[in-house]
Amino acid sequence: SLDHGLRAAVIDAVGCGLGVKHEFISKLKDSDSRFRDPIDLNSISERSDDTGFFETKSRSGGLFDGIAINGTHVLPWSGRRGSNTLIVRFNGAIDRSKVSLPYFGGLSSLLGRKESLLVFSDPAFDTNTELNLGWYLGELPDGSLIFDWINQIIDGYVDKWGIEKVVLFGSSGGGFASLQVGLRRDGARIVPMNPQTVLSNYFEPFYLRGRDSAFPNGEVAELKYPAAFDTRLLLSDKSKHSIVHYVDNSAGDKHHHRHHYLPFAAAAKEQGFEFKHIGVDLGNGHKQVGSDLVDQFLDGVIED
């Protein structure tokens, strides 16, 4: 029967070293060869949480893996405790022929920093084996969104680690997720880098595949959760006091500048939402920001 990616997510999580203790595991052990190797249940520290929240013990460098299960959705993350500033990274598109799930892209490039770290794998990838860009879209059984769930996880670490500043960032689809999660928080510092901001303005085949993979009925989801697809609709809530440093390859990435930055900037002006625009020259096309510039932008938003 359809499990909306739960089987794939749990199998891939265990394959990548995440310790998972869940009743679903017992149903898979006999039928999947990837469970022939023993699962080290001694490495797991379980949190009392209705969603099913598990962590592995810290390994080299203080890194640990975590996983939460809510209904048919599985949310994996990897992280490390550092200072009382927490940096949260989201990923964009992936090449499924080169990476396995869960995917914590960019984590290694952050390890030289002093801050606490969390990198979330996108649960949407497990809904469709052909999906390479999912934007962390999805609805939980209680009607909340994956974005809200991620914020619950972040809040747990804020309390546990005594975090004072939360910085969220990502590039492209990860930038969209950083805005979606960050603009729903109070006092978040957000660094979206060449993000999509209005998904219907993105290339239609990719958008529809992501939308229809994440929701049973994509058209209904657009009507039910309009802000989940359009970050501009989150700008009117002045109670959140978000700080946004928007990185824009304005000359080289004309599509994202015209169809995503400009609509976001116009809505921000209309709503009286102030943000910082950081223009960069990364050359022609939709380019990743180098790690040196990423460090510079993170330092800037932390100091703001």
Disulfide bonds with the S-S distance in Angstrom:
none
